């Protein structure tokens, strides 16, 4: 499918501060950029840098006073949705070096604290069936509740409180996967059919030599996701990292199918 993306940010900076944007869709085999344009309302030059593990692109700039950014893109998504129940996991020794660090705890994902529960709940399943069960459990047992979490909320907090937003759902599922020795990473994405439209956080798990997308919230179809950035957890995938202070004045995301 061909998707049209239009994301807009409007902030105010009381003092000059560095800004790292991660708004641009990543060029990947299952999502091909037809055209895109990032426009930032500042006199500061834009400095692009490669995203984590070379996926996507981030852009340095500076904000002072009124600050606006707009990202427009047309992307062809050519993704075949796979039934994970039929996909095998790999022995740890067979994992490539680039995925090993996605087995370890990170700031927001705590597989050690959820390992006993994960073993009891999902240990009886095999291969990708474990991942499918994790997504189903997360979707069924957590309440999607905007405003209930903040930048301090980790996976164990969300698991205990049984509520959160997309990033919290993703942190819980990633923690489950890593607890059972399945590499898992967090993905920021534009999401077709997400209601209300916003930047979305989902999960990728490494099975049988490849990465598989999963949306533990169930709010957006996997074949309508456009990856922006990947990382260990929310720390690595923020669409806008501000090295200073700023006030949000407005923000919008629109993803429309145009084919």
C-alpha positions in Angstrom: 0.0 0.0 0.0 1.1 3.6 -0.6 0.9 5.9 2.5 1.0 9.6 2.7 2.5 11.0 6.0 2.3 14.5 7.3 3.7 15.3 10.8 3.9 18.7 12.3 5.5 20.0 15.5 5.1 23.4 17.2 7.1 24.3 20.2 8.5 27.3 22.1 12.0 27.5 23.5 12.6 30.0 26.3 16.4 29.7 25.7 18.5 28.3 22.9 18.8 24.5 23.0 20.1 21.7 20.8 17.4 19.5 19.3 17.7 16.0 17.9 14.8 15.1 15.6 13.8 11.5 14.6 10.9 12.2 12.2 12.0 10.7 8.9 10.8 7.3 7.7 13.5 4.7 7.4 14.4 3.3 4.0 14.0 -0.5 4.4 13.2 -3.5 2.2 9.6 -3.6 3.2 9.0 0.2 3.2 10.3 2.2 0.3 10.5 6.0 0.4 9.0 7.4 -2.8 9.6 11.0 -1.7 10.0 12.9 1.6 10.8 16.4 2.9 11.8 17.6 6.4 11.3 21.4 6.9 12.4 23.1 10.1 11.5 26.7 10.9 14.9 27.8 12.2 17.9 29.6 10.8 20.2 26.9 12.2 21.6 24.5 9.6 20.3 20.9 9.7 22.9 18.2 10.4 21.7 14.7 9.5 23.2 11.6 11.3 22.6 7.9 10.9 20.0 6.3 13.1 20.7 3.5 15.6 22.4 0.6 13.8 22.1 2.5 10.5 18.3 2.4 10.5 16.7 5.7 9.6 18.1 9.1 10.1 18.2 11.7 12.9 18.7 15.4 12.4 20.4 17.9 14.7 19.2 21.5 14.8 18.7 24.2 17.5 15.6 25.8 18.9 15.1 29.3 20.3 11.8 31.1 20.6 9.1 29.7 18.2 10.1 26.4 16.7 8.2 24.4 14.0 9.0 21.3 12.1 7.1 19.5 9.4 7.8 16.1 7.8 6.0 15.0 4.7 6.5 11.6 3.0 5.1 9.1 0.5 6.0 5.5 1.4 5.2 2.2 -0.3 4.7 -0.4 2.4 5.2 -4.0 1.0 5.0 -6.1 4.1 3.7 -9.6 4.3 2.1 -10.2 7.7 3.3 -13.5 9.1 1.6 -15.8 11.6 4.3 -16.0 14.3 3.1 -19.3 15.5 4.8 -20.9 12.5 8.2 -19.1 13.0 11.0 -20.7 15.0 13.3 -19.1 17.5 17.1 -19.4 17.2 19.5 -20.9 19.8 21.4 -18.2 21.5 24.7 -19.2 20.0 23.2 -18.8 16.5 22.3 -15.1 17.1 24.3 -12.5 15.1 26.3 -10.0 17.1 24.1 -7.1 16.0 21.1 -8.5 17.9 22.7 -9.8 21.1 22.3 -6.5 23.1 18.6 -6.7 22.5 18.6 -9.6 25.0 19.7 -7.4 27.9 17.9 -5.2 30.4 17.7 -1.5 29.5 16.5 1.6 31.2 12.8 0.9 30.8 12.8 -2.9 30.1 13.4 -5.2 33.1 13.3 -8.8 32.0 14.9 -10.0 35.2 11.9 -8.7 37.2 9.4 -10.3 34.9 11.2 -13.6 34.2 9.3 -15.8 36.6 6.0 -14.6 35.3 7.1 -14.9 31.7 8.3 -18.5 32.3 5.0 -19.5 34.0 2.8 -17.8 31.5 4.5 -18.3 28.2 7.1 -21.0 28.8 4.9 -23.8 27.6 4.7 -22.3 24.1 7.2 -22.9 21.3 9.0 -20.5 18.9 7.1 -17.5 17.7 4.0 -18.9 19.5 5.5 -17.5 22.6 5.7 -14.0 21.1 2.1 -14.2 19.8 1.0 -15.2 23.3 2.9 -12.3 24.9 1.2 -9.8 22.5 -2.2 -11.3 23.2 -1.6 -11.2 27.0 -0.4 -7.6 26.9 -3.4 -6.5 24.8 -5.9 -8.3 27.0 -4.5 -7.4 30.4 -3.3 -3.8 30.1 -5.7 -0.9 29.8 -4.8 1.8 27.3 -5.0 4.9 29.5 -3.5 8.2 28.2 -1.9 10.3 30.8 -1.3 7.5 33.3 2.4 7.3 32.8 5.4 9.6 32.3 9.1 9.5 31.5 9.9 7.6 34.7 7.4 4.7 34.2 9.2 1.4 33.4 7.9 -2.0 32.3 7.5 -3.3 35.9 5.5 -0.2 36.9 3.2 -0.8 33.9 2.9 -4.5 34.6 2.0 -3.8 38.2 -0.5 -1.0 37.4 -2.0 -2.8 34.4 -2.3 0.4 32.4 -0.3 2.6 30.1 0.1 3.9 26.6 1.8 2.4 23.5 5.3 2.9 24.8 4.4 1.2 28.1 2.7 -1.8 26.3 5.9 -2.1 24.2 8.2 -2.0 27.3 6.2 -4.8 28.9 6.2 -7.1 25.8 9.9 -6.4 25.2 10.7 -7.4 28.8 8.7 -10.6 28.4 10.6 -11.5 25.2 14.0 -10.8 26.6 13.1 -12.8 29.8 12.7 -15.8 27.5 15.9 -15.2 25.5 14.2 -13.7 22.5 15.8 -10.5 21.2 13.3 -7.6 21.1 13.6 -4.0 20.2 11.4 -0.9 20.3 10.2 0.8 17.2 8.8 4.3 16.6 6.4 4.3 13.7 3.8 6.2 11.7 0.7 4.1 11.9 -2.1 3.9 9.4 -5.6 3.6 11.0 -4.3 4.6 14.5 -7.1 6.5 16.2 -6.4 9.1 17.4 -3.4 9.6 15.0 -0.1 10.1 16.8 3.5 8.8 16.8 3.2 5.1 17.7 5.5 2.7 19.6 5.6 -1.0 18.6 7.9 -4.0 19.0 10.1 -6.0 16.7 11.3 -9.5 17.8 14.1 -11.5 16.2 13.0 -14.9 15.0 14.5 -17.4 12.6 17.0 -14.9 11.2 14.8 -11.8 10.8 12.9 -9.1 12.6 9.1 -9.3 12.9 6.9 -6.4 13.8 4.2 -6.7 16.5 1.8 -4.1 17.9 1.0 -5.1 21.4 -1.7 -2.5 21.7 -3.6 -4.0 18.7 -4.5 -0.4 17.6 -2.9 -0.4 14.2 -2.4 -3.1 11.5 1.2 -4.3 11.1 1.0 -3.9 7.3 0.3 -0.2 7.8 3.3 0.6 10.0 6.2 2.8 8.7 9.3 2.5 10.9 11.1 5.7 11.9 13.7 4.5 14.4 14.6 1.5 16.5 16.4 1.0 19.8 16.5 -0.7 23.2 13.5 1.2 24.6 11.9 4.6 24.5 15.2 6.3 25.4 16.5 5.5 21.9 13.4 6.3 19.7 12.1 9.7 20.8 10.9 11.7 17.8 12.3 14.8 19.5 15.0 15.0 22.1 15.5 18.4 23.6 18.7 19.3 25.4 17.1 22.1 27.4 13.6 23.2 28.0 10.6 23.8 25.7 6.9 24.1 25.7 4.6 22.1 23.4 2.2 24.4 21.5 0.8 21.9 19.0 1.5 18.6 17.4 -0.3 16.5 14.7 0.3 13.3 12.7 -1.7 12.2 9.7 -1.2 8.9 7.8 -3.5 8.3 4.8 -3.6 5.5 2.3 -3.5 7.0 -1.2 -3.3 3.9 -3.6 
